[in-house]
Amino acid sequence: MATTTSERRPSVVMTLVTLAVVVLVGLLALRWITGLILGLIQLALVLVALYLIARVGWYLLRKGGSGS
């Protein structure tokens, strides 16, 4: 009698656990990338603000505070 060996399929529980892990890792990666991009945008805004403050400061120093 010949026996045929078939591939053993993973259980439903294991498939669901694997799917949950993949989704969780994907969401964490998306959150990390979004945080990185938003952090870079925030850094750029802070640098622009510091530059504008410095420009106003230099203008006021050159003006000499005449008061009138």
All heavy atoms as TSV, in Angstrom:
chain	resi	resn	atom	element	x	y	z
A	1	MET	N	N	0.834	-1.155	0.000
A	1	MET	CA	C	0.000	0.000	0.000
A	1	MET	C	C	0.900	1.246	0.000
A	1	MET	O	O	1.785	1.366	0.823
A	1	MET	CB	C	-0.867	-0.005	1.255
A	1	MET	CG	C	-2.162	0.710	1.033
A	1	MET	SD	S	-3.087	0.795	2.542
A	1	MET	CE	C	-4.021	-0.712	2.403
A	2	ALA	N	N	0.658	2.129	-0.921
A	2	ALA	CA	C	1.465	3.349	-1.013
A	2	ALA	C	C	0.815	4.446	-0.173
A	2	ALA	O	O	-0.385	4.628	-0.201
A	2	ALA	CB	C	1.565	3.790	-2.460
A	3	THR	N	N	1.668	5.116	0.557
A	3	THR	CA	C	1.161	6.232	1.367
A	3	THR	C	C	1.581	7.544	0.711
A	3	THR	O	O	2.693	7.661	0.187
A	3	THR	CB	C	1.716	6.175	2.788
A	3	THR	OG1	O	3.131	6.251	2.716
A	3	THR	CG2	C	1.290	4.909	3.490
A	4	THR	N	N	0.709	8.457	0.746
A	4	THR	CA	C	1.032	9.785	0.206
A	4	THR	C	C	1.163	10.753	1.370
A	4	THR	O	O	0.338	10.780	2.275
A	4	THR	CB	C	-0.076	10.283	-0.740
A	4	THR	OG1	O	-1.302	10.311	-0.032
A	4	THR	CG2	C	-0.209	9.366	-1.939
A	5	THR	N	N	2.234	11.523	1.324
A	5	THR	CA	C	2.445	12.513	2.380
A	5	THR	C	C	2.041	13.878	1.832
A	5	THR	O	O	2.501	14.287	0.768
A	5	THR	CB	C	3.912	12.543	2.823
A	5	THR	OG1	O	4.724	12.823	1.697
A	5	THR	CG2	C	4.328	11.225	3.437
A	6	SER	N	N	1.159	14.513	2.535
A	6	SER	CA	C	0.744	15.852	2.116
A	6	SER	C	C	1.350	16.888	3.070
A	6	SER	O	O	1.682	16.573	4.209
A	6	SER	CB	C	-0.782	15.959	2.127
A	6	SER	OG	O	-1.263	15.738	3.435
A	7	GLU	N	N	1.487	18.080	2.571
A	7	GLU	CA	C	2.034	19.142	3.414
A	7	GLU	C	C	1.068	19.444	4.547
A	7	GLU	O	O	-0.133	19.483	4.350
A	7	GLU	CB	C	2.222	20.420	2.589
A	7	GLU	CG	C	3.401	20.372	1.665
A	7	GLU	CD	C	3.642	21.747	1.045
A	7	GLU	OE1	O	3.428	22.764	1.732
A	7	GLU	OE2	O	4.027	21.781	-0.112
A	8	ARG	N	N	1.653	19.604	5.690
A	8	ARG	CA	C	0.825	19.913	6.853
A	8	ARG	C	C	0.597	21.412	6.899
A	8	ARG	O	O	1.543	22.195	6.939
A	8	ARG	CB	C	1.544	19.439	8.114
A	8	ARG	CG	C	0.702	19.583	9.328
A	8	ARG	CD	C	1.242	18.768	10.479
A	8	ARG	NE	N	0.364	18.999	11.617
A	8	ARG	CZ	C	0.766	19.532	12.747
A	8	ARG	NH1	N	2.020	19.851	12.908
A	8	ARG	NH2	N	-0.093	19.734	13.720
A	9	ARG	N	N	-0.640	21.830	6.857
A	9	ARG	CA	C	-0.969	23.251	6.889
A	9	ARG	C	C	-0.884	23.767	8.315
A	9	ARG	O	O	-1.207	23.044	9.262
A	9	ARG	CB	C	-2.376	23.475	6.348
A	9	ARG	CG	C	-2.491	23.085	4.897
A	9	ARG	CD	C	-3.903	23.217	4.400
A	9	ARG	NE	N	-4.382	24.592	4.600
A	9	ARG	CZ	C	-5.651	24.947	4.544
A	9	ARG	NH1	N	-6.582	24.043	4.329
A	9	ARG	NH2	N	-6.003	26.201	4.713
A	10	PRO	N	N	-0.461	25.034	8.474
A	10	PRO	CA	C	-0.430	25.597	9.834
A	10	PRO	C	C	-1.845	25.757	10.375
A	10	PRO	O	O	-2.805	25.917	9.614
A	10	PRO	CB	C	0.253	26.958	9.658
A	10	PRO	CG	C	0.152	27.276	8.210
A	10	PRO	CD	C	0.046	25.963	7.478
A	11	SER	N	N	-1.948	25.705	11.678
A	11	SER	CA	C	-3.269	25.798	12.295
A	11	SER	C	C	-3.831	27.211	12.143
A	11	SER	O	O	-3.110	28.169	11.869
A	11	SER	CB	C	-3.182	25.437	13.778
A	11	SER	OG	O	-2.436	26.421	14.462
A	12	VAL	N	N	-5.117	27.326	12.331
A	12	VAL	CA	C	-5.795	28.616	12.214
A	12	VAL	C	C	-5.276	29.581	13.278
A	12	VAL	O	O	-5.062	30.765	13.005
A	12	VAL	CB	C	-7.316	28.423	12.321
A	12	VAL	CG1	C	-8.029	29.754	12.335
A	12	VAL	CG2	C	-7.828	27.556	11.190
A	13	VAL	N	N	-5.044	29.082	14.475
A	13	VAL	CA	C	-4.553	29.932	15.560
A	13	VAL	C	C	-3.190	30.495	15.215
A	13	VAL	O	O	-2.923	31.686	15.393
A	13	VAL	CB	C	-4.510	29.138	16.886
A	13	VAL	CG1	C	-3.866	29.964	17.988
A	13	VAL	CG2	C	-5.896	28.690	17.290
A	14	MET	N	N	-2.307	29.647	14.683
A	14	MET	CA	C	-0.972	30.112	14.321
A	14	MET	C	C	-1.040	31.134	13.198
A	14	MET	O	O	-0.291	32.118	13.192
A	14	MET	CB	C	-0.110	28.906	13.904
A	14	MET	CG	C	1.337	29.214	13.806
A	14	MET	SD	S	1.929	29.745	15.418
A	14	MET	CE	C	3.620	30.036	15.039
A	15	THR	N	N	-1.938	30.934	12.243
A	15	THR	CA	C	-2.103	31.887	11.155
A	15	THR	C	C	-2.591	33.229	11.688
A	15	THR	O	O	-2.090	34.285	11.285
A	15	THR	CB	C	-3.099	31.346	10.115
A	15	THR	OG1	O	-2.628	30.074	9.656
A	15	THR	CG2	C	-3.241	32.278	8.950
A	16	LEU	N	N	-3.542	33.222	12.601
A	16	LEU	CA	C	-4.057	34.462	13.173
A	16	LEU	C	C	-3.003	35.177	14.013
A	16	LEU	O	O	-2.894	36.397	13.972
A	16	LEU	CB	C	-5.301	34.173	14.018
A	16	LEU	CG	C	-6.546	33.750	13.229
A	16	LEU	CD1	C	-7.672	33.413	14.193
A	16	LEU	CD2	C	-6.970	34.849	12.273
A	17	VAL	N	N	-2.220	34.410	14.769
A	17	VAL	CA	C	-1.150	35.014	15.570
A	17	VAL	C	C	-0.114	35.653	14.656
A	17	VAL	O	O	0.341	36.780	14.896
A	17	VAL	CB	C	-0.514	33.967	16.510
A	17	VAL	CG1	C	0.773	34.492	17.124
A	17	VAL	CG2	C	-1.496	33.568	17.593
A	18	THR	N	N	0.255	34.971	13.592
A	18	THR	CA	C	1.226	35.524	12.641
A	18	THR	C	C	0.688	36.785	11.989
A	18	THR	O	O	1.401	37.782	11.855
A	18	THR	CB	C	1.564	34.472	11.563
A	18	THR	OG1	O	2.021	33.278	12.203
A	18	THR	CG2	C	2.621	34.990	10.625
A	19	LEU	N	N	-0.569	36.774	11.596
A	19	LEU	CA	C	-1.187	37.953	10.998
A	19	LEU	C	C	-1.210	39.116	11.984
A	19	LEU	O	O	-0.924	40.262	11.621
A	19	LEU	CB	C	-2.604	37.612	10.540
A	19	LEU	CG	C	-3.362	38.723	9.834
A	19	LEU	CD1	C	-2.665	39.099	8.536
A	19	LEU	CD2	C	-4.782	38.280	9.560
A	20	ALA	N	N	-1.537	38.843	13.248
A	20	ALA	CA	C	-1.573	39.893	14.264
A	20	ALA	C	C	-0.183	40.487	14.485
A	20	ALA	O	O	-0.032	41.702	14.619
A	20	ALA	CB	C	-2.129	39.338	15.572
A	21	VAL	N	N	0.845	39.635	14.494
A	21	VAL	CA	C	2.212	40.119	14.670
A	21	VAL	C	C	2.632	40.991	13.484
A	21	VAL	O	O	3.235	42.055	13.667
A	21	VAL	CB	C	3.181	38.931	14.869
A	21	VAL	CG1	C	4.621	39.378	14.751
A	21	VAL	CG2	C	2.939	38.275	16.215
A	22	VAL	N	N	2.295	40.570	12.284
A	22	VAL	CA	C	2.653	41.353	11.097
A	22	VAL	C	C	1.958	42.714	11.121
A	22	VAL	O	O	2.574	43.746	10.850
A	22	VAL	CB	C	2.300	40.569	9.810
A	22	VAL	CG1	C	2.378	41.456	8.587
A	22	VAL	CG2	C	3.225	39.377	9.654
A	23	VAL	N	N	0.683	42.742	11.486
A	23	VAL	CA	C	-0.045	44.009	11.555
A	23	VAL	C	C	0.533	44.898	12.646
A	23	VAL	O	O	0.726	46.106	12.444
A	23	VAL	CB	C	-1.550	43.742	11.794
A	23	VAL	CG1	C	-2.289	45.022	12.149
A	23	VAL	CG2	C	-2.169	43.097	10.568
A	24	LEU	N	N	0.847	44.325	13.804
A	24	LEU	CA	C	1.407	45.101	14.903
A	24	LEU	C	C	2.757	45.701	14.534
A	24	LEU	O	O	3.017	46.885	14.776
A	24	LEU	CB	C	1.540	44.222	16.147
A	24	LEU	CG	C	2.072	44.905	17.399
A	24	LEU	CD1	C	1.099	45.979	17.865
A	24	LEU	CD2	C	2.290	43.891	18.505
A	25	VAL	N	N	3.627	44.905	13.933
A	25	VAL	CA	C	4.942	45.408	13.521
A	25	VAL	C	C	4.777	46.493	12.458
A	25	VAL	O	O	5.480	47.510	12.480
A	25	VAL	CB	C	5.831	44.249	13.020
A	25	VAL	CG1	C	7.081	44.768	12.337
A	25	VAL	CG2	C	6.202	43.338	14.182
A	26	GLY	N	N	3.844	46.313	11.552
A	26	GLY	CA	C	3.592	47.333	10.535
A	26	GLY	C	C	3.122	48.638	11.141
A	26	GLY	O	O	3.568	49.716	10.751
A	27	LEU	N	N	2.213	48.563	12.114
A	27	LEU	CA	C	1.726	49.778	12.767
A	27	LEU	C	C	2.829	50.470	13.557
A	27	LEU	O	O	2.930	51.703	13.557
A	27	LEU	CB	C	0.547	49.444	13.682
A	27	LEU	CG	C	-0.753	49.084	12.975
A	27	LEU	CD1	C	-1.798	48.666	14.002
A	27	LEU	CD2	C	-1.262	50.253	12.159
A	28	LEU	N	N	3.666	49.699	14.238
A	28	LEU	CA	C	4.775	50.299	14.978
A	28	LEU	C	C	5.767	50.970	14.038
A	28	LEU	O	O	6.277	52.062	14.322
A	28	LEU	CB	C	5.479	49.239	15.832
A	28	LEU	CG	C	4.702	48.744	17.042
A	28	LEU	CD1	C	5.458	47.619	17.748
A	28	LEU	CD2	C	4.443	49.886	18.009
A	29	ALA	N	N	6.052	50.334	12.914
A	29	ALA	CA	C	6.966	50.933	11.937
A	29	ALA	C	C	6.370	52.217	11.360
A	29	ALA	O	O	7.067	53.218	11.197
A	29	ALA	CB	C	7.273	49.931	10.824
A	30	LEU	N	N	5.075	52.188	11.067
A	30	LEU	CA	C	4.409	53.378	10.536
A	30	LEU	C	C	4.438	54.509	11.554
A	30	LEU	O	O	4.695	55.662	11.203
A	30	LEU	CB	C	2.967	53.031	10.161
A	30	LEU	CG	C	2.142	54.140	9.520
A	30	LEU	CD1	C	2.734	54.514	8.168
A	30	LEU	CD2	C	0.712	53.693	9.355
A	31	ARG	N	N	4.211	54.176	12.824
A	31	ARG	CA	C	4.256	55.194	13.876
A	31	ARG	C	C	5.656	55.771	14.013
A	31	ARG	O	O	5.831	56.975	14.184
A	31	ARG	CB	C	3.793	54.562	15.187
A	31	ARG	CG	C	3.803	55.517	16.324
A	31	ARG	CD	C	3.285	54.890	17.577
A	31	ARG	NE	N	3.524	55.804	18.690
A	31	ARG	CZ	C	2.835	55.791	19.789
A	31	ARG	NH1	N	1.887	54.925	19.961
A	31	ARG	NH2	N	3.103	56.645	20.746
A	32	TRP	N	N	6.685	54.936	13.922
A	32	TRP	CA	C	8.063	55.400	14.036
A	32	TRP	C	C	8.427	56.321	12.868
A	32	TRP	O	O	9.022	57.382	13.073
A	32	TRP	CB	C	9.003	54.191	14.078
A	32	TRP	CG	C	10.438	54.585	14.242
A	32	TRP	CD1	C	11.060	54.966	15.393
A	32	TRP	CD2	C	11.414	54.643	13.213
A	32	TRP	NE1	N	12.366	55.260	15.132
A	32	TRP	CE2	C	12.617	55.068	13.806
A	32	TRP	CE3	C	11.392	54.385	11.841
A	32	TRP	CZ2	C	13.789	55.244	13.080
A	32	TRP	CZ3	C	12.555	54.549	11.116
A	32	TRP	CH2	C	13.741	54.967	11.724
A	33	ILE	N	N	8.043	55.927	11.667
A	33	ILE	CA	C	8.357	56.736	10.486
A	33	ILE	C	C	7.601	58.062	10.548
A	33	ILE	O	O	8.172	59.126	10.261
A	33	ILE	CB	C	8.022	55.953	9.200
A	33	ILE	CG1	C	8.992	54.789	9.037
A	33	ILE	CG2	C	8.064	56.858	7.982
A	33	ILE	CD1	C	8.607	53.823	7.935
A	34	THR	N	N	6.335	58.018	10.948
A	34	THR	CA	C	5.553	59.253	11.066
A	34	THR	C	C	6.159	60.170	12.120
A	34	THR	O	O	6.270	61.378	11.914
A	34	THR	CB	C	4.096	58.921	11.429
A	34	THR	OG1	O	3.576	58.026	10.457
A	34	THR	CG2	C	3.245	60.172	11.471
A	35	GLY	N	N	6.560	59.616	13.241
A	35	GLY	CA	C	7.199	60.414	14.291
A	35	GLY	C	C	8.499	61.029	13.814
A	35	GLY	O	O	8.806	62.183	14.136
A	36	LEU	N	N	9.258	60.280	13.037
A	36	LEU	CA	C	10.518	60.804	12.509
A	36	LEU	C	C	10.272	61.970	11.564
A	36	LEU	O	O	10.920	63.014	11.652
A	36	LEU	CB	C	11.279	59.683	11.789
A	36	LEU	CG	C	12.652	60.036	11.233
A	36	LEU	CD1	C	13.615	60.350	12.369
A	36	LEU	CD2	C	13.180	58.900	10.392
A	37	ILE	N	N	9.308	61.814	10.667
A	37	ILE	CA	C	9.003	62.881	9.705
A	37	ILE	C	C	8.477	64.116	10.433
A	37	ILE	O	O	8.912	65.243	10.164
A	37	ILE	CB	C	8.003	62.377	8.650
A	37	ILE	CG1	C	8.669	61.326	7.754
A	37	ILE	CG2	C	7.467	63.519	7.810
A	37	ILE	CD1	C	7.714	60.617	6.826
A	38	LEU	N	N	7.543	63.918	11.368
A	38	LEU	CA	C	7.007	65.060	12.105
A	38	LEU	C	C	8.081	65.718	12.970
A	38	LEU	O	O	8.081	66.938	13.132
A	38	LEU	CB	C	5.817	64.626	12.958
A	38	LEU	CG	C	4.566	64.241	12.183
A	38	LEU	CD1	C	3.482	63.755	13.143
A	38	LEU	CD2	C	4.055	65.397	11.354
A	39	GLY	N	N	9.002	64.940	13.504
A	39	GLY	CA	C	10.106	65.506	14.281
A	39	GLY	C	C	11.018	66.358	13.417
A	39	GLY	O	O	11.473	67.427	13.844
A	40	LEU	N	N	11.282	65.918	12.195
A	40	LEU	CA	C	12.111	66.713	11.290
A	40	LEU	C	C	11.412	68.009	10.896
A	40	LEU	O	O	12.046	69.071	10.805
A	40	LEU	CB	C	12.467	65.896	10.046
A	40	LEU	CG	C	13.440	64.735	10.287
A	40	LEU	CD1	C	13.611	63.918	9.019
A	40	LEU	CD2	C	14.783	65.267	10.753
A	41	ILE	N	N	10.096	67.946	10.683
A	41	ILE	CA	C	9.340	69.158	10.361
A	41	ILE	C	C	9.370	70.121	11.545
A	41	ILE	O	O	9.571	71.332	11.383
A	41	ILE	CB	C	7.894	68.798	9.969
A	41	ILE	CG1	C	7.886	68.062	8.629
A	41	ILE	CG2	C	7.020	70.041	9.902
A	41	ILE	CD1	C	6.545	67.493	8.242
A	42	GLN	N	N	9.212	69.590	12.747
A	42	GLN	CA	C	9.248	70.433	13.938
A	42	GLN	C	C	10.627	71.075	14.103
A	42	GLN	O	O	10.733	72.262	14.438
A	42	GLN	CB	C	8.902	69.598	15.160
A	42	GLN	CG	C	8.785	70.405	16.432
A	42	GLN	CD	C	8.364	69.560	17.620
A	42	GLN	OE1	O	8.270	68.347	17.509
A	42	GLN	NE2	N	8.118	70.178	18.746
A	43	LEU	N	N	11.685	70.327	13.852
A	43	LEU	CA	C	13.035	70.869	13.936
A	43	LEU	C	C	13.227	72.000	12.929
A	43	LEU	O	O	13.803	73.043	13.250
A	43	LEU	CB	C	14.061	69.757	13.696
A	43	LEU	CG	C	15.530	70.185	13.665
A	43	LEU	CD1	C	15.939	70.728	15.027
A	43	LEU	CD2	C	16.398	69.022	13.265
A	44	ALA	N	N	12.735	71.815	11.707
A	44	ALA	CA	C	12.856	72.859	10.687
A	44	ALA	C	C	12.101	74.115	11.114
A	44	ALA	O	O	12.605	75.239	10.940
A	44	ALA	CB	C	12.324	72.335	9.352
A	45	LEU	N	N	10.905	73.956	11.680
A	45	LEU	CA	C	10.142	75.118	12.133
A	45	LEU	C	C	10.856	75.861	13.261
A	45	LEU	O	O	10.873	77.091	13.295
A	45	LEU	CB	C	8.748	74.695	12.575
A	45	LEU	CG	C	7.793	74.263	11.461
A	45	LEU	CD1	C	6.493	73.732	12.059
A	45	LEU	CD2	C	7.513	75.417	10.526
A	46	VAL	N	N	11.459	75.127	14.176
A	46	VAL	CA	C	12.196	75.757	15.271
A	46	VAL	C	C	13.395	76.521	14.725
A	46	VAL	O	O	13.676	77.658	15.144
A	46	VAL	CB	C	12.621	74.702	16.318
A	46	VAL	CG1	C	13.643	75.265	17.281
A	46	VAL	CG2	C	11.418	74.192	17.069
A	47	LEU	N	N	14.111	75.941	13.766
A	47	LEU	CA	C	15.267	76.623	13.190
A	47	LEU	C	C	14.851	77.881	12.440
A	47	LEU	O	O	15.529	78.911	12.531
A	47	LEU	CB	C	16.037	75.671	12.271
A	47	LEU	CG	C	16.750	74.524	12.978
A	47	LEU	CD1	C	17.405	73.592	11.969
A	47	LEU	CD2	C	17.782	75.058	13.956
A	48	VAL	N	N	13.747	77.829	11.708
A	48	VAL	CA	C	13.249	79.019	11.013
A	48	VAL	C	C	12.862	80.091	12.027
A	48	VAL	O	O	13.170	81.281	11.839
A	48	VAL	CB	C	12.070	78.654	10.088
A	48	VAL	CG1	C	11.348	79.890	9.596
A	48	VAL	CG2	C	12.564	77.829	8.916
A	49	ALA	N	N	12.204	79.702	13.097
A	49	ALA	CA	C	11.813	80.667	14.124
A	49	ALA	C	C	13.039	81.311	14.771
A	49	ALA	O	O	13.072	82.535	14.983
A	49	ALA	CB	C	10.949	79.980	15.183
A	50	LEU	N	N	14.056	80.519	15.071
A	50	LEU	CA	C	15.278	81.076	15.650
A	50	LEU	C	C	15.963	82.033	14.681
A	50	LEU	O	O	16.480	83.082	15.082
A	50	LEU	CB	C	16.231	79.950	16.058
A	50	LEU	CG	C	15.815	79.135	17.277
A	50	LEU	CD1	C	16.782	77.984	17.505
A	50	LEU	CD2	C	15.735	80.018	18.513
A	51	TYR	N	N	15.958	81.705	13.405
A	51	TYR	CA	C	16.546	82.584	12.400
A	51	TYR	C	C	15.801	83.913	12.336
A	51	TYR	O	O	16.414	84.988	12.297
A	51	TYR	CB	C	16.527	81.884	11.030
A	51	TYR	CG	C	16.923	82.784	9.897
A	51	TYR	CD1	C	18.246	83.135	9.697
A	51	TYR	CD2	C	15.961	83.288	9.024
A	51	TYR	CE1	C	18.617	83.966	8.663
A	51	TYR	CE2	C	16.319	84.121	7.985
A	51	TYR	CZ	C	17.645	84.462	7.803
A	51	TYR	OH	O	17.993	85.290	6.774
A	52	LEU	N	N	14.465	83.846	12.346
A	52	LEU	CA	C	13.683	85.087	12.294
A	52	LEU	C	C	13.882	85.930	13.557
A	52	LEU	O	O	13.971	87.164	13.481
A	52	LEU	CB	C	12.201	84.760	12.101
A	52	LEU	CG	C	11.842	84.158	10.740
A	52	LEU	CD1	C	10.366	83.771	10.714
A	52	LEU	CD2	C	12.156	85.142	9.624
A	53	ILE	N	N	13.976	85.287	14.705
A	53	ILE	CA	C	14.237	86.017	15.947
A	53	ILE	C	C	15.600	86.693	15.884
A	53	ILE	O	O	15.759	87.850	16.301
A	53	ILE	CB	C	14.128	85.071	17.159
A	53	ILE	CG1	C	12.673	84.658	17.375
A	53	ILE	CG2	C	14.675	85.717	18.423
A	53	ILE	CD1	C	12.489	83.545	18.384
A	54	ALA	N	N	16.586	86.002	15.344
A	54	ALA	CA	C	17.924	86.586	15.218
A	54	ALA	C	C	17.904	87.779	14.261
A	54	ALA	O	O	18.549	88.807	14.522
A	54	ALA	CB	C	18.911	85.527	14.730
A	55	ARG	N	N	17.165	87.664	13.149
A	55	ARG	CA	C	17.078	88.784	12.204
A	55	ARG	C	C	16.449	90.007	12.864
A	55	ARG	O	O	16.933	91.129	12.707
A	55	ARG	CB	C	16.241	88.390	10.990
A	55	ARG	CG	C	16.886	87.413	10.036
A	55	ARG	CD	C	17.989	88.054	9.214
A	55	ARG	NE	N	17.518	89.206	8.463
A	55	ARG	CZ	C	17.297	89.221	7.159
A	55	ARG	NH1	N	17.524	88.138	6.454
A	55	ARG	NH2	N	16.879	90.323	6.568
A	56	VAL	N	N	15.365	89.809	13.608
A	56	VAL	CA	C	14.716	90.926	14.301
A	56	VAL	C	C	15.656	91.511	15.349
A	56	VAL	O	O	15.753	92.740	15.500
A	56	VAL	CB	C	13.378	90.467	14.930
A	56	VAL	CG1	C	12.807	91.541	15.846
A	56	VAL	CG2	C	12.386	90.111	13.842
A	57	GLY	N	N	16.373	90.652	16.054
A	57	GLY	CA	C	17.325	91.130	17.058
A	57	GLY	C	C	18.427	91.974	16.445
A	57	GLY	O	O	18.774	93.040	16.975
A	58	TRP	N	N	18.995	91.519	15.328
A	58	TRP	CA	C	20.037	92.305	14.652
A	58	TRP	C	C	19.476	93.629	14.156
A	58	TRP	O	O	20.134	94.665	14.227
A	58	TRP	CB	C	20.641	91.536	13.483
A	58	TRP	CG	C	21.687	90.546	13.914
A	58	TRP	CD1	C	21.624	89.203	13.814
A	58	TRP	CD2	C	22.946	90.831	14.527
A	58	TRP	NE1	N	22.745	88.625	14.333
A	58	TRP	CE2	C	23.573	89.607	14.774
A	58	TRP	CE3	C	23.569	92.010	14.912
A	58	TRP	CZ2	C	24.825	89.522	15.379
A	58	TRP	CZ3	C	24.818	91.932	15.515
A	58	TRP	CH2	C	25.434	90.702	15.742
A	59	TYR	N	N	18.250	93.626	13.662
A	59	TYR	CA	C	17.621	94.871	13.202
A	59	TYR	C	C	17.466	95.857	14.363
A	59	TYR	O	O	17.775	97.045	14.234
A	59	TYR	CB	C	16.259	94.560	12.574
A	59	TYR	CG	C	15.455	95.801	12.271
A	59	TYR	CD1	C	15.764	96.604	11.182
A	59	TYR	CD2	C	14.397	96.174	13.097
A	59	TYR	CE1	C	15.033	97.756	10.911
A	59	TYR	CE2	C	13.651	97.318	12.838
A	59	TYR	CZ	C	13.980	98.097	11.748
A	59	TYR	OH	O	13.268	99.232	11.497
A	60	LEU	N	N	17.003	95.351	15.493
A	60	LEU	CA	C	16.823	96.242	16.655
A	60	LEU	C	C	18.165	96.738	17.185
A	60	LEU	O	O	18.267	97.889	17.639
A	60	LEU	CB	C	16.041	95.508	17.759
A	60	LEU	CG	C	14.582	95.198	17.428
A	60	LEU	CD1	C	13.948	94.390	18.555
A	60	LEU	CD2	C	13.795	96.479	17.184
A	61	LEU	N	N	19.200	95.911	17.137
A	61	LEU	CA	C	20.521	96.367	17.583
A	61	LEU	C	C	21.080	97.447	16.662
A	61	LEU	O	O	21.677	98.419	17.115
A	61	LEU	CB	C	21.495	95.184	17.631
A	61	LEU	CG	C	21.366	94.275	18.852
A	61	LEU	CD1	C	22.318	93.086	18.722
A	61	LEU	CD2	C	21.689	95.046	20.122
A	62	ARG	N	N	20.872	97.266	15.343
A	62	ARG	CA	C	21.369	98.263	14.395
A	62	ARG	C	C	20.589	99.567	14.510
A	62	ARG	O	O	21.134	100.653	14.329
A	62	ARG	CB	C	21.244	97.743	12.970
A	62	ARG	CG	C	22.364	96.838	12.558
A	62	ARG	CD	C	22.360	96.632	11.076
A	62	ARG	NE	N	20.982	96.441	10.604
A	62	ARG	CZ	C	20.528	95.376	9.985
A	62	ARG	NH1	N	21.359	94.400	9.720
A	62	ARG	NH2	N	19.287	95.283	9.596
A	63	LYS	N	N	19.300	99.443	14.791
A	63	LYS	CA	C	18.464	100.641	14.919
A	63	LYS	C	C	18.934	101.482	16.106
A	63	LYS	O	O	18.825	102.691	16.080
A	63	LYS	CB	C	17.013	100.213	15.095
A	63	LYS	CG	C	16.028	101.326	15.063
A	63	LYS	CD	C	14.611	100.795	15.141
A	63	LYS	CE	C	13.634	101.952	15.210
A	63	LYS	NZ	N	12.274	101.495	15.401
A	64	GLY	N	N	19.447	100.861	17.117
A	64	GLY	CA	C	20.061	101.581	18.236
A	64	GLY	C	C	19.094	101.992	19.327
A	64	GLY	O	O	19.480	102.726	20.234
A	65	GLY	N	N	17.874	101.559	19.264
A	65	GLY	CA	C	16.937	101.851	20.332
A	65	GLY	C	C	16.705	103.344	20.517
A	65	GLY	O	O	16.751	103.846	21.625
A	66	SER	N	N	16.469	104.076	19.425
A	66	SER	CA	C	16.275	105.524	19.519
A	66	SER	C	C	14.991	105.889	20.240
A	66	SER	O	O	14.853	106.989	20.731
A	66	SER	CB	C	16.280	106.152	18.114
A	66	SER	OG	O	15.241	105.589	17.328
A	67	GLY	N	N	14.018	104.992	20.250
A	67	GLY	CA	C	12.831	105.203	21.055
A	67	GLY	C	C	11.763	106.061	20.413
A	67	GLY	O	O	10.635	106.075	20.848
A	68	SER	N	N	12.047	106.824	19.404
A	68	SER	CA	C	11.031	107.678	18.793
A	68	SER	C	C	10.511	107.099	17.531
A	68	SER	O	O	11.055	107.037	16.535
A	68	SER	CB	C	11.619	109.072	18.517
A	68	SER	OG	O	11.982	109.665	19.716
